[in-house]
Amino acid sequence: MLSRTADHLFWMARYTERAENTARMLDANYQLSLLPQSDEYAELGWRAMLSISELSGIYSAAHHGMKSREVIDFMARDISNPSSIVSCLRAARENARAVRSSTNSELWESLNTTWLDCQRMLADGILEREPYTFFEWVKFRSHLSRGVQLGTLVKDDAFYFMRLGTFIERADNTARILDVKFEMMEQRADTAAQPFDYHHWTAVLGSVSGFEVYRRVYRDVITPERVAGLLILYGEWPRSLAASIAEVELLIGHVTKGRDTEAARLAAQLSAELKNGRIGDILKGGLHAYLVDFLARVNDLAGRVSREFLLPIAPEEPPAPEQTQSQTQSQTQSQSQTLSKG
């Protein structure tokens, strides 16, 4: 497969997954903002969410406060924000348009309809009236896109690169959600926090569709340690770090056809550590330090995938004039992620 085609497919899937994860974070924060709490803690929640995506600087440059409506608008439909839901859905659609011959009409129609309906819904004011309805819709459209991939596409290199983008993005986002939410709780000075803590961790689990999974696995009260264990090490649940990296390892094996590459080595090493990890050891060494190291290694792994299979992150020559806008967007996003997350 041409590296240009693989690059489009990889980033199409990453942008779709990123739109879903942004919707999940916004929904969790919005639900928490409805609970009785101090203005300072409510603001901390929105700041933490911007920190997850490393967008605090961009937001602060254009806004002077941390009002919930302004943050939701910035993260959902602000086109100046490259990680907003609108920006991600547009980029996913443009990348899909560039490689229509490598997928099928069902997938194209799914992504194109998502983009068109998103514009219509926002123009109708759904974000102001029912933001939670919009967030659920974004999650549903992401699920639909993956369902079309699994149900209609041949399992060839095109399929594997799409799935690879999905699970690299998912691992990155799950780690960021967990890191920032734990940091929020550490900064909470309210001594009578127990009732609120329950809703906080319920929202965290809900943001990654993990509440029912937690109840099924632990059948007990929600504790921070168990939440961390579920999100990091529970390999039977597809949104955990262990499951995401195990899938990345498998997909790289399909793409390389068993050849020994640096990306394959890094994925295998990280997957083995997660399979054999213990949450007690992770917490003893410091959860924040562990997740920072994990994010750096995932970013390194994504960079290796780009160098070995996709377009160069930093091309030696400027792109040709006829290069599509979507390709420029995907390369720019790749460069910014490497610089900001490395």
LOVEXTOR-710235 format. One record per residue: x, y, z of N, C-alpha, C in turn; residue in one letter. Coordinates in steps of 0.05 Angstrom, whole numbers, plus 5000, padded with zeros to 4 digits. Layout:
<tikols>
XYZXYZXYZA
...
</tikols>
This chain:
<tikols>
501749765000500050005000501750255000M
500950464985502450714984502350845012L
504550955020504651085046502751315048S
502251455026500351675026497551575033R
496751355020494051235026493851145054T
495951005064495950905091495751135111A
497151365105497051595122494251705125D
492851735102490151835102488351645119H
488551385115486851205130487451205160L
489951215167490851225195489751475208F
489951705195488951955208485951985207W
484751875187481751865186480751735211M
481851505218481051355242481751505268A
484151625269484951775292483052015298R
482452155277480652395280477852305289Y
476852085278474251995286474251915316T
476251765324476551685352476951925370E
478452125361478852365377476252525381R
474652545360472052675363470352545384A
470352275384468852125403469852175432E
472452165435473652205462473152485472N
473252675454472652955462469752975472T
467952845457465152845466464852705493A
466352495497466152355523467152535546R
469352665542470352845563468453075568M
467353195547465553415551462953325566L
462053095559459552985572460052945601D
462352815608463052765636463253025652A
464653225640464953475654462353625657N
460653615636458153745638456353625659Y
456353355661454753225682455753295710Q
458353315713459553385739458853685746L
458853855725458254135731455454185741S
453653995738450954025747450653955777L
452853845789452753775818453354015835L
452354025859453154255877456154245883P
457454475878460354485882461154775882Q
463554835891464555105891465255195863S
465255455858466055565832468855495825D
470655485846473455425841473755135831E
472254945843472554675835471354625807Y
469154765801467954745775469854845754A
471255065760473255165741475554975738E
476354845760478554655758477854425739L
475354345739474554125721474854205692G
474054445685474354535657477254575649W
478854685668481754725663483054455658R
482254255675483453995672482853865645A
480353915635479653795610481253925587M
481654185588483354315568486254215570L
487154155594489854055598490153775586S
488053615586488153345574489053365545I
487853555531488453575502490653775496S
491953885517494054075514493154325498E
490854425506489654655492489254895510L
490454885534490055115552491055375541S
493355365528494555605516492855725494G
491855555476490155655454487555775465I
486355645485483855745496484356015511Y
486456025527486956265543487556505525S
488656455501489256675483486756815472A
484556665472482056775460479856825481A
480256725506478156755526479456855552H
477857005567478857115592477656985617H
475956795613474756655635474656355630G
473456205649473255915646470355835649M
468555965635465755905636465155655621K
463355485632462755225620461855255591S
460055445585459055475558461255545538R
463155705547465355785529467255555524E
467755395544469455155541468154955523V
465554905527464154715510464154805481I
463655065477463655165450466355135437D
468455195452471255175442471954885435F
471154705452471854425448470054275428M
467654385423465754255406465754365377A
465654625374465354735347467154955338R
469155025354471055235347472955125326D
472855235301474655125280477555215284I
477955415302480755495307482155295326S
480555125338481654905355481854655338N
484354565333484754335315483654075327P
483154065353482053825365479153845373S
477754055364474954075370473453855355S
471053795363469453585350469053655321I
468353895315467853985287470453945271V
472654045281475254025267475953725261S
475553555281476153275278474353135258C
471753195259469953065240470453165212L
471153415209471853525182474353395171R
476353365189478953245180478552945174A
476852805189476352525183474952505156A
473052675151471652665126473452725102R
475252925105477052995083479152775078E
480052655099481952435095480552195081N
478052145089476451935076475951995046A
475352245041474852325013477252274995R
479652315007482152284991482751994984A
481551804998482151524993479651354990V
477651464977475051324974475451054960R
477351044941477750794926478950574943S
480050654966481350454984479450355006S
477050465008475150375028472650275013T
470350375019467950305004465850535008N
463750514993461750734993460350755020S
459950525034458650535060460150705080E
462850665081464450815100464451115093L
464751165067464751445059462051585066W
459851455060457251565066456951615096E
457951435112457751465141459151715150S
461651745142463251975150462252235138L
461452235113460352475100457752565112N
456052375118453452435131453852545159T
455852435173456452535200457252825199T
458952895180459953175177457653365170W
455953285151453753455142451653485164L
450953265178449053285200450053445223D
452653425228453853575250453553875246C
454053965222453654255216450754335219Q
448954165210446054235212445154245241R
446054055257445254045286446254285301M
448754355296449954585310448554845301L
447954865276446455105266443755125279A
442554895285439854895298439954955328D
442354975339442555055367442554835387G
443154585378442954365397445054385420I
447354505414449354525434448454705457L
446854905452445855085472443454955487E
441754805473439354695485439954435499R
441254245485441653975496444453875489E
446453985503449253905496449653605499P
448453485520448753195524447653025501Y
445553125488444552985465446552995442T
447853215438449853245417452153055423F
453053045448455352875455454752585450F
452352505457451452225452451352165422E
450452365407450352325378453152285366W
455052445375457852415365458952135372V
458452045396459351775403458051565385K
455451595381453951405364455051395336F
455651635324456751645297459551515295R
461051545316463751415317463351105318S
461551015335460950725336460050625309H
458350785295457350705269459650675249L
461450865249463750855231465450605235S
465950535261467450295266465850045259R
463250055263461649825255461649775225G
461549995210461749965181464449845173V
466549935186469249815180469249515185Q
468349445209468449155216466448985200L
464249105192462148945179462348935149G
463849115136463849125107466549115093T
468649175108471349195095472848935095L
474348895074476248665073478448725093V
479348515107481548545126484248545112K
484848765099487348805085488949025099D
491049135086492649335098491049595104D
489149665086487449895091485949875117A
484749645121483349585146485149605170F
487549485168489349485191490349765198Y
490849935178491750205185489550365198F
487050325190484950465203484650385232M
484850125237484650025264487050115281R
489350125269491750215282491450495292L
490350675275489950955283487950965306G
485850805305483750805326484950735353T
486550525355487450435381489850585392F
491450705375493550885385492251135397I
490251245383488951475393487451415419E
486151185421484651105444486451075469R
488750945465490650905487491551175498A
492251355480493051625487490951775503D
488451765494486351915507485551795534N
485451525536484751405561486851475583T
489351475575491451545594491151835604A
490552005586490352295592487952345611R
485652215605483252245622483952155650I
485151925653485751815679487751995694L
489752095681491852255694490652515705D
489052655688488052915696485852885718V
484252675716482152635736483252565763K
485452415764486752355790488052605801F
489152775784490353015793488253205804E
485853215792483753375802482953295830M
482753035835481952945862484153015883M
486653005875488753075893488753365901E
487753535882487653825887485153905903Q
483353715906480753785919481353805949R
480854035960481454085989479054046006A
476753985995474253956010474453696027D
474353716053474653486070472153306070T
469853426064467453266063466753196034A
468653066021468353015993467252745985A
466652576005465952305998463552275979Q
461352415984459052385965459752485937P
461252705936462052815910464052625896F
465852505912467852325900466452095885D
464251995896462851775883461951865855Y
460752105854459752205828462052265809H
464252355821466652415805467652165791H
468051945805469051705793466951565776W
464451605782462351505765462451645738T
462951905738463152065713465651975698A
467851925712470251835698469751575684V
468551385698467951125686465951165663L
463951335667462051385645463351505621G
465451665624466751795601468151595583S
468651355594469951155577468250895575V
465650935581463750705580464550475598S
465450545622466550345640464950295665G
462650425669461250395694460150115697F
458750015677457649745678459849535680E
462049585666464349405666465449385694V
465749625707466749625735465049465753Y
462349495751460549355769460749045764R
461148975739461348695732463948565742R
466148725741468748615749469048615779V
468348835792469048865821466648805839Y
464148865830461748815847462048935875R
463149185876463649305901463649615897D
464149755919464150045918466350145898V
466050385888467950495870470250625886I
472650535880475050655893476950745871T
478550955876480451055856482350835847P
483350675865485250465858484050265838E
481550195842480350005824479750135797R
478950385797478450525772481050535756V
483250595769485850595755486550315745A
486050115761486649835752485049755728G
482449835727480749775705481649915679L
482250175681482950325658485750265647L
487450165665490250105656490549815649I
489749625666490749355663488649145655L
486049215655484049015649483948965619Y
485248755610485648705581483148605567G
481048525582478648425569476648645561E
477348895568475649125563476949295541W
475649345519477049465495477949755498P
477249895520478150165523480450195543R
481349975554483549985573486150025558S
488250115573490850145560491949875551L
491549665568492649405561491349295536A
488649325533487249225510488049385485A
488249645488488949815465491649745454S
493649725472496349675463496649385452I
495149195464495248925453494148915425A
492149075420491049095392493049225374E
494349435383496449565367498649365360V
499549215379501549005374500648815352E
498148725354497148535335496948655307L
496048905305495649035280498349095266L
500349175282502949215270504048955260I
503548735273504348475263503148415236G
500548485233499248445207500548615185H
501148865192502249045172505048965164V
506648885183509448815178509748535167T
507648375168507748095159509947935174K
510248005200512147865217514947965216G
515548175200518248285199518848425225R
521448425232522348545257522748845252D
521149015264521449305261521549435288T
522449675290522549815315519749865326E
517749925309515049965318513949705331A
514549475318513649215328514949155355A
517449225358518949175383517749345405R
517349605400516249775421513449695429L
511849625410509049535417509049285433A
510749095426510948845441511948885469A
513849055473514949105499512849245517Q
511549445507509549585522507149405529L
506349245510504049065514504748855536S
507148745535507948555555508048675583A
508948915586508949055612506149095623E
504349165605501549205614500248935622L
500748725607499648465613500548355640K
503048425647504248315671504248515694N
503048755690503148965710501348915733G
501949045756500249035780499649325788R
497149375794496349645800497649745826I
498149565844499549645869502349755863G
503749625846506449715839506349975824D
504350015807504150265792503550495811I
501650455830500950665848503250725867L
504750525874507050565892509150745880K
509550705854511550875840510451145832G
507851195835506651445828505051425802G
502451455803500851425779501451635758L
501851885767502452095747504952035732H
507051955747509651895733509351665714A
507751465722507251235704505851315679Y
503751485681502251565658503751755640L
505351925651507052105635508951935618V
510151735631511951555617510451395595D
508051305602506451155582505851325558F
504951575562504351755540506751815523L
509051845535511551885520512151645502A
511651405513512251165498510251115475R
507651185481505651165459506251365437V
507151605445507851805425510251715408N
512151585422514451475407513651255388D
511851085398510750875381509350985357L
507651185361506251305338508251435318A
510351545329512451665311513851445295G
514351215308515650995294513850895271R
511250875277509350785257509350975233V
509351235239509451435218511951405201S
514251375214516751365199517051105183R
515950885193516350635180514150575159E
511750685162509550605144508150845130F
508151075143506551295133508251515121L
507051745115508651975105510452075127L
512852185120514652295140513252515156P
513852515182512752725200513752995192I
516353015185517553265176518653225148A
517053265127518053225100520453395093P
522253275078524653425070523953635049E
521953585033521153775012518253875019E
517654125011514954225015512954064999P
510454045009508353884995507754014968P
507053844949506353934922503854114923A
503554304904501254484905498554334904P
498454104890495953964888495353794912E
497053794932496553624956493953714969Q
492453514977489753574988490053715015T
487953865021487854005047487953805070Q
486653575067486553375088489253265094S
490953225074493553125079495253325094Q
495053585087496453785101495653795130T
493053765135492053755162493153525178Q
493253285166494153055180497153075186S
498753185168501553215173502053415195Q
500553645193500853845214500153745241T
497953595243497053475268499153285279Q
500353125261502452935269504853075280S
505653295267507953455276507353575303Q
505053695307504353825332504253625355S
503253385350503053185371505853095379Q
507653055359510352965365511753175382T
511353435376512753645391511553685419L
508953665421507653735446507453505465S
507453255455507153025472509652865476K
511752935462514252785463515752835489G
</tikols>
